[in-house]
């Protein structure tokens, strides 16, 4: 079935709304999943830069 331009635009909007809700769910709370992920990246970078600076 061929979708019209308006229906395709509505689908994209619906996907964006769902994606935004997922991001809000991941970012909410004091110990959120995104905060833990960023901390893990920071710890990894800290260890990597320490090892790279050793002679």
Legacy VTK file of the C-alpha trace (Angstrom):
# vtk DataFile Version 3.0
C-alpha trace
ASCII
DATASET POLYDATA
POINTS 55 float
0.000 0.000 0.000
1.344 3.383 -0.973
1.515 5.943 1.798
0.899 9.577 1.121
3.403 12.240 2.053
1.329 13.295 5.069
1.119 9.752 6.450
4.881 9.250 6.096
5.456 12.488 7.994
3.151 11.297 10.747
5.090 8.031 11.051
8.377 9.869 11.402
6.851 12.092 14.067
5.588 9.072 15.979
9.036 7.445 15.871
10.619 10.652 17.156
8.149 10.871 20.036
8.880 7.267 21.040
12.635 7.863 20.779
12.348 10.965 22.970
10.392 9.006 25.589
13.099 6.338 25.648
15.792 8.994 26.131
13.825 10.626 28.953
13.347 7.233 30.615
17.080 6.527 30.419
18.045 9.978 31.674
15.612 10.260 34.578
16.542 9.620 38.166
19.593 10.381 40.276
21.453 7.220 39.204
20.259 6.978 35.627
21.523 4.571 33.009
23.021 7.421 30.970
24.854 8.801 33.990
26.359 5.378 34.711
27.337 5.008 31.045
29.097 8.390 31.007
30.890 7.554 34.250
32.065 4.248 32.767
33.408 6.062 29.686
35.175 8.559 31.963
36.759 5.789 34.018
37.888 3.990 30.873
39.393 7.170 29.425
41.156 7.905 32.711
42.738 4.431 32.784
43.634 4.630 29.090
45.296 8.048 29.407
47.226 6.878 32.480
48.559 3.835 30.651
49.334 5.861 27.526
51.373 8.378 29.535
53.612 5.756 31.088
57.086 5.448 29.541
LINES 1 56
55 0 1 2 3 4 5 6 7 8 9 10 11 12 13 14 15 16 17 18 19 20 21 22 23 24 25 26 27 28 29 30 31 32 33 34 35 36 37 38 39 40 41 42 43 44 45 46 47 48 49 50 51 52 53 54
